[in-house]
């Protein structure tokens, strides 16, 4: 005979297993969110670089046109 209920031990084990599973799920969700955010940032940076390059080309063409 033990001084505590075996049901309590079983419940605690199940709760712990549940927490570990949920932790893994939350971690996977967080990693996916971070990957999506990083992809959006990279896309915005590329768009900005492309826009800057287009502006520079436009400025250079205007300068060349004015000197002709």
The first five atom37 places (N, CA, C, CB, O) and aatype in JSON, in Angstrom:
{
  "aatype": [20, 20, 20, 20, 20, 20, 20, 20, 20, 20, 20, 20, 20, 20, 20, 20, 20, 20, 20, 20, 20, 20, 20, 20, 20, 20, 20, 20, 20, 20, 20, 20, 20, 20, 20, 20, 20, 20, 20, 20, 20, 20, 20, 20, 20, 20, 20, 20, 20, 20, 20, 20, 20, 20, 20, 20, 20, 20, 20, 20, 20, 20, 20, 20, 20, 20, 20, 20],
  "atom_mask": [
    [1, 1, 1, 1, 1],
    [1, 1, 1, 1, 1],
    [1, 1, 1, 1, 1],
    [1, 1, 1, 1, 1],
    [1, 1, 1, 1, 1],
    [1, 1, 1, 1, 1],
    [1, 1, 1, 1, 1],
    [1, 1, 1, 1, 1],
    [1, 1, 1, 1, 1],
    [1, 1, 1, 1, 1],
    [1, 1, 1, 1, 1],
    [1, 1, 1, 1, 1],
    [1, 1, 1, 1, 1],
    [1, 1, 1, 1, 1],
    [1, 1, 1, 1, 1],
    [1, 1, 1, 1, 1],
    [1, 1, 1, 1, 1],
    [1, 1, 1, 1, 1],
    [1, 1, 1, 1, 1],
    [1, 1, 1, 1, 1],
    [1, 1, 1, 1, 1],
    [1, 1, 1, 1, 1],
    [1, 1, 1, 1, 1],
    [1, 1, 1, 1, 1],
    [1, 1, 1, 1, 1],
    [1, 1, 1, 1, 1],
    [1, 1, 1, 1, 1],
    [1, 1, 1, 1, 1],
    [1, 1, 1, 1, 1],
    [1, 1, 1, 1, 1],
    [1, 1, 1, 1, 1],
    [1, 1, 1, 1, 1],
    [1, 1, 1, 1, 1],
    [1, 1, 1, 1, 1],
    [1, 1, 1, 1, 1],
    [1, 1, 1, 1, 1],
    [1, 1, 1, 1, 1],
    [1, 1, 1, 1, 1],
    [1, 1, 1, 1, 1],
    [1, 1, 1, 1, 1],
    [1, 1, 1, 1, 1],
    [1, 1, 1, 1, 1],
    [1, 1, 1, 1, 1],
    [1, 1, 1, 1, 1],
    [1, 1, 1, 1, 1],
    [1, 1, 1, 1, 1],
    [1, 1, 1, 1, 1],
    [1, 1, 1, 1, 1],
    [1, 1, 1, 1, 1],
    [1, 1, 1, 1, 1],
    [1, 1, 1, 1, 1],
    [1, 1, 1, 1, 1],
    [1, 1, 1, 1, 1],
    [1, 1, 1, 1, 1],
    [1, 1, 1, 1, 1],
    [1, 1, 1, 1, 1],
    [1, 1, 1, 1, 1],
    [1, 1, 1, 1, 1],
    [1, 1, 1, 1, 1],
    [1, 1, 1, 1, 1],
    [1, 1, 1, 1, 1],
    [1, 1, 1, 1, 1],
    [1, 1, 1, 1, 1],
    [1, 1, 1, 1, 1],
    [1, 1, 1, 1, 1],
    [1, 1, 1, 1, 1],
    [1, 1, 1, 1, 1],
    [1, 1, 1, 1, 1]
  ],
  "atom_positions": [
    [[0.84, -1.18, 0.0], [0.0, 0.0, 0.0], [0.89, 1.25, 0.0], [-0.96, 0.0, 1.22], [1.83, 1.35, 0.79]],
    [[0.58, 2.2, -0.89], [1.35, 3.44, -0.97], [0.55, 4.57, -0.33], [1.7, 3.79, -2.45], [-0.68, 4.52, -0.29]],
    [[1.26, 5.61, 0.18], [0.55, 6.69, 0.87], [-0.13, 7.7, -0.08], [1.51, 7.43, 1.75], [-0.63, 8.73, 0.38]],
    [[-0.16, 7.42, -1.36], [-0.81, 8.32, -2.31], [-1.57, 7.49, -3.35], [0.22, 9.27, -3.01], [-1.32, 6.29, -3.51]],
    [[-2.46, 8.13, -4.01], [-3.27, 7.44, -5.01], [-2.46, 7.24, -6.3], [-4.58, 8.22, -5.3], [-1.82, 8.17, -6.79]],
    [[-2.5, 6.06, -6.83], [-1.8, 5.78, -8.08], [-2.43, 6.55, -9.25], [-1.8, 4.26, -8.38], [-1.78, 6.8, -10.26]],
    [[-3.67, 6.91, -9.11], [-4.35, 7.7, -10.15], [-3.68, 9.06, -10.31], [-5.85, 7.88, -9.8], [-3.56, 9.56, -11.43]],
    [[-3.26, 9.65, -9.21], [-2.59, 10.96, -9.26], [-1.3, 10.85, -10.07], [-2.3, 11.49, -7.83], [-1.01, 11.72, -10.88]],
    [[-0.55, 9.81, -9.84], [0.7, 9.6, -10.57], [0.4, 9.46, -12.06], [1.44, 8.36, -10.04], [1.1, 10.03, -12.9]],
    [[-0.62, 8.7, -12.39], [-1.0, 8.5, -13.79], [-1.43, 9.82, -14.43], [-2.13, 7.47, -13.89], [-1.06, 10.12, -15.56]],
    [[-2.22, 10.61, -13.69], [-2.68, 11.89, -14.21], [-1.5, 12.83, -14.45], [-3.68, 12.53, -13.23], [-1.46, 13.53, -15.46]],
    [[-0.55, 12.86, -13.54], [0.62, 13.72, -13.69], [1.46, 13.3, -14.9], [1.48, 13.69, -12.42], [1.97, 14.14, -15.64]],
    [[1.6, 12.0, -15.09], [2.35, 11.51, -16.24], [1.68, 11.92, -17.54], [2.5, 9.98, -16.18], [2.33, 12.4, -18.47]],
    [[0.36, 11.73, -17.61], [-0.38, 12.11, -18.81], [-0.29, 13.62, -19.06], [-1.85, 11.68, -18.68], [-0.14, 14.06, -20.2]],
    [[-0.38, 14.4, -17.98], [-0.27, 15.85, -18.11], [1.11, 16.23, -18.64], [-0.53, 16.54, -16.74], [1.22, 17.06, -19.54]],
    [[2.15, 15.62, -18.11], [3.51, 15.88, -18.57], [3.7, 15.51, -20.03], [4.51, 15.12, -17.71], [4.31, 16.26, -20.79]],
    [[3.18, 14.35, -20.43], [3.27, 13.93, -21.83], [2.55, 14.92, -22.74], [2.67, 12.53, -22.0], [3.04, 15.26, -23.82]],
    [[1.38, 15.38, -22.29], [0.61, 16.37, -23.05], [1.4, 17.66, -23.23], [-0.73, 16.66, -22.34], [1.44, 18.22, -24.32]],
    [[2.02, 18.11, -22.15], [2.8, 19.36, -22.19], [3.98, 19.22, -23.16], [3.3, 19.73, -20.79], [4.28, 20.15, -23.91]],
    [[4.64, 18.09, -23.14], [5.75, 17.87, -24.06], [5.29, 17.89, -25.51], [6.44, 16.54, -23.75], [5.96, 18.46, -26.37]],
    [[4.15, 17.27, -25.76], [3.61, 17.25, -27.12], [3.21, 18.66, -27.56], [2.39, 16.31, -27.21], [3.53, 19.08, -28.67]],
    [[2.53, 19.39, -26.69], [2.12, 20.75, -27.02], [3.33, 21.64, -27.22], [1.21, 21.33, -25.92], [3.34, 22.52, -28.09]],
    [[4.36, 21.43, -26.41], [5.58, 22.22, -26.55], [6.21, 22.03, -27.92], [6.58, 21.85, -25.47], [6.65, 22.99, -28.54]],
    [[6.25, 20.8, -28.38], [6.8, 20.51, -29.7], [5.95, 21.16, -30.79], [6.89, 18.98, -29.93], [6.48, 21.7, -31.76]],
    [[4.65, 21.12, -30.63], [3.75, 21.74, -31.61], [3.93, 23.25, -31.64], [2.29, 21.4, -31.3], [3.98, 23.86, -32.71]],
    [[4.03, 23.86, -30.45], [4.23, 25.31, -30.37], [5.58, 25.71, -30.99], [4.16, 25.79, -28.9], [5.67, 26.73, -31.67]],
    [[6.59, 24.91, -30.76], [7.9, 25.18, -31.32], [7.86, 25.11, -32.84], [8.93, 24.2, -30.77], [8.44, 25.96, -33.52]],
    [[7.19, 24.11, -33.38], [7.06, 23.98, -34.84], [6.3, 25.17, -35.42], [6.35, 22.65, -35.2], [6.67, 25.7, -36.47]],
    [[5.24, 25.58, -34.75], [4.46, 26.74, -35.21], [5.32, 28.0, -35.2], [3.21, 26.94, -34.32], [5.29, 28.79, -36.14]],
    [[6.08, 28.18, -34.12], [6.94, 29.35, -34.01], [8.0, 29.37, -35.1], [7.6, 29.39, -32.63], [8.27, 30.41, -35.69]],
    [[8.61, 28.22, -35.36], [9.64, 28.15, -36.4], [9.06, 28.47, -37.77], [10.31, 26.76, -36.42], [9.7, 29.15, -38.57]],
    [[7.85, 27.99, -38.05], [7.2, 28.28, -39.32], [6.9, 29.77, -39.44], [5.91, 27.46, -39.47], [7.09, 30.36, -40.5]],
    [[6.42, 30.38, -38.34], [6.14, 31.81, -38.33], [7.41, 32.6, -38.61], [5.53, 32.23, -36.98], [7.39, 33.53, -39.41]],
    [[8.51, 32.22, -37.97], [9.78, 32.92, -38.17], [10.28, 32.76, -39.6], [10.83, 32.41, -37.18], [10.81, 33.7, -40.18]],
    [[10.12, 31.58, -40.17], [10.54, 31.35, -41.55], [9.7, 32.2, -42.52], [10.42, 29.85, -41.92], [10.24, 32.78, -43.46]],
    [[8.4, 32.27, -42.29], [7.53, 33.09, -43.13], [7.9, 34.57, -43.02], [6.06, 32.89, -42.74], [7.95, 35.28, -44.03]],
    [[8.15, 35.02, -41.8], [8.52, 36.41, -41.58], [9.84, 36.72, -42.27], [8.63, 36.7, -40.08], [9.98, 37.77, -42.9]],
    [[10.81, 35.83, -42.16], [12.1, 36.03, -42.81], [11.95, 36.08, -44.33], [13.08, 34.91, -42.41], [12.6, 36.9, -44.99]],
    [[11.11, 35.22, -44.88], [10.88, 35.22, -46.32], [10.25, 36.54, -46.78], [9.98, 34.04, -46.72], [10.62, 37.08, -47.82]],
    [[9.32, 37.07, -46.0], [8.7, 38.35, -46.33], [9.72, 39.48, -46.28], [7.54, 38.65, -45.37], [9.73, 40.36, -47.15]],
    [[10.59, 39.45, -45.27], [11.63, 40.48, -45.17], [12.58, 40.42, -46.36], [12.4, 40.31, -43.88], [12.94, 41.46, -46.92]],
    [[12.99, 39.23, -46.73], [13.89, 39.08, -47.87], [13.24, 39.57, -49.15], [14.32, 37.61, -48.02], [13.88, 40.23, -49.97]],
    [[11.96, 39.26, -49.33], [11.24, 39.7, -50.53], [11.14, 41.23, -50.55], [9.82, 39.07, -50.58], [11.31, 41.85, -51.61]],
    [[10.88, 41.84, -49.41], [10.79, 43.3, -49.33], [12.15, 43.94, -49.61], [10.28, 43.74, -47.95], [12.24, 44.96, -50.29]],
    [[13.22, 43.33, -49.08], [14.57, 43.86, -49.34], [14.92, 43.78, -50.83], [15.62, 43.09, -48.51], [15.48, 44.72, -51.39]],
    [[14.58, 42.64, -51.45], [14.87, 42.49, -52.88], [14.09, 43.51, -53.7], [14.53, 41.05, -53.35], [14.62, 44.12, -54.63]],
    [[12.84, 43.7, -53.35], [12.0, 44.67, -54.06], [12.59, 46.07, -53.93], [10.55, 44.64, -53.53], [12.63, 46.83, -54.9]],
    [[13.04, 46.4, -52.72], [13.63, 47.72, -52.49], [14.93, 47.87, -53.28], [13.89, 47.94, -50.98], [15.16, 48.92, -53.87]],
    [[15.78, 46.83, -53.29], [17.04, 46.89, -54.06], [16.74, 47.08, -55.54], [17.86, 45.6, -53.85], [17.37, 47.91, -56.21]],
    [[15.78, 46.32, -56.06], [15.42, 46.43, -57.47], [14.91, 47.84, -57.8], [14.36, 45.39, -57.84], [15.24, 48.4, -58.84]],
    [[14.12, 48.38, -56.9], [13.58, 49.73, -57.1], [14.72, 50.76, -57.08], [12.53, 50.07, -56.01], [14.76, 51.66, -57.92]],
    [[15.63, 50.61, -56.13], [16.77, 51.53, -56.04], [17.62, 51.46, -57.32], [17.64, 51.21, -54.8], [18.04, 52.49, -57.84]],
    [[17.86, 50.25, -57.81], [18.65, 50.08, -59.03], [17.95, 50.73, -60.22], [18.91, 48.59, -59.3], [18.59, 51.35, -61.07]],
    [[16.64, 50.57, -60.29], [15.88, 51.18, -61.39], [15.98, 52.71, -61.31], [14.4, 50.73, -61.34], [16.12, 53.37, -62.34]],
    [[15.9, 53.25, -60.11], [16.03, 54.7, -59.95], [17.42, 55.17, -60.36], [15.75, 55.11, -58.5], [17.55, 56.2, -61.02]],
    [[18.45, 54.44, -59.98], [19.81, 54.81, -60.34], [20.01, 54.78, -61.85], [20.82, 53.89, -59.66], [20.64, 55.68, -62.41]],
    [[19.48, 53.76, -62.5], [19.59, 53.66, -63.96], [18.86, 54.83, -64.6], [19.02, 52.32, -64.47], [19.36, 55.43, -65.56]],
    [[17.69, 55.15, -64.09], [16.9, 56.26, -64.62], [17.66, 57.57, -64.47], [15.54, 56.34, -63.91], [17.69, 58.38, -65.39]],
    [[18.27, 57.78, -63.31], [19.03, 59.01, -63.07], [20.22, 59.08, -64.02], [19.51, 59.08, -61.6], [20.48, 60.13, -64.61]],
    [[20.94, 57.97, -64.18], [22.09, 57.95, -65.07], [21.68, 58.23, -66.52], [22.81, 56.6, -64.98], [22.37, 58.94, -67.25]],
    [[20.56, 57.68, -66.92], [20.08, 57.92, -68.29], [19.7, 59.38, -68.48], [18.87, 57.03, -68.6], [19.98, 59.96, -69.54]],
    [[19.08, 59.98, -67.47], [18.71, 61.39, -67.56], [19.94, 62.28, -67.62], [17.84, 61.79, -66.36], [19.97, 63.26, -68.37]],
    [[20.96, 61.95, -66.83], [22.2, 62.73, -66.85], [22.87, 62.61, -68.2], [23.15, 62.26, -65.73], [23.33, 63.6, -68.76]],
    [[22.92, 61.4, -68.74], [23.53, 61.19, -70.05], [22.74, 61.93, -71.13], [23.61, 59.67, -70.38], [23.33, 62.5, -72.05]],
    [[21.44, 61.93, -71.03], [20.58, 62.61, -72.02], [20.82, 64.12, -71.96], [19.08, 62.28, -71.76], [20.87, 64.79, -73.0]],
    [[20.96, 64.66, -70.76], [21.15, 66.1, -70.6], [22.51, 66.53, -71.14], [21.02, 66.5, -69.13], [22.64, 67.68, -71.56]],
    [[23.5, 65.7, -71.14], [24.83, 66.06, -71.62], [24.95, 65.94, -73.14], [25.87, 65.19, -70.95], [25.92, 66.42, -73.72]],
    [[23.99, 65.31, -73.76], [24.06, 65.14, -75.21], [23.62, 66.36, -75.94], [23.23, 63.98, -75.65], [23.61, 66.38, -77.17]]
  ]
}
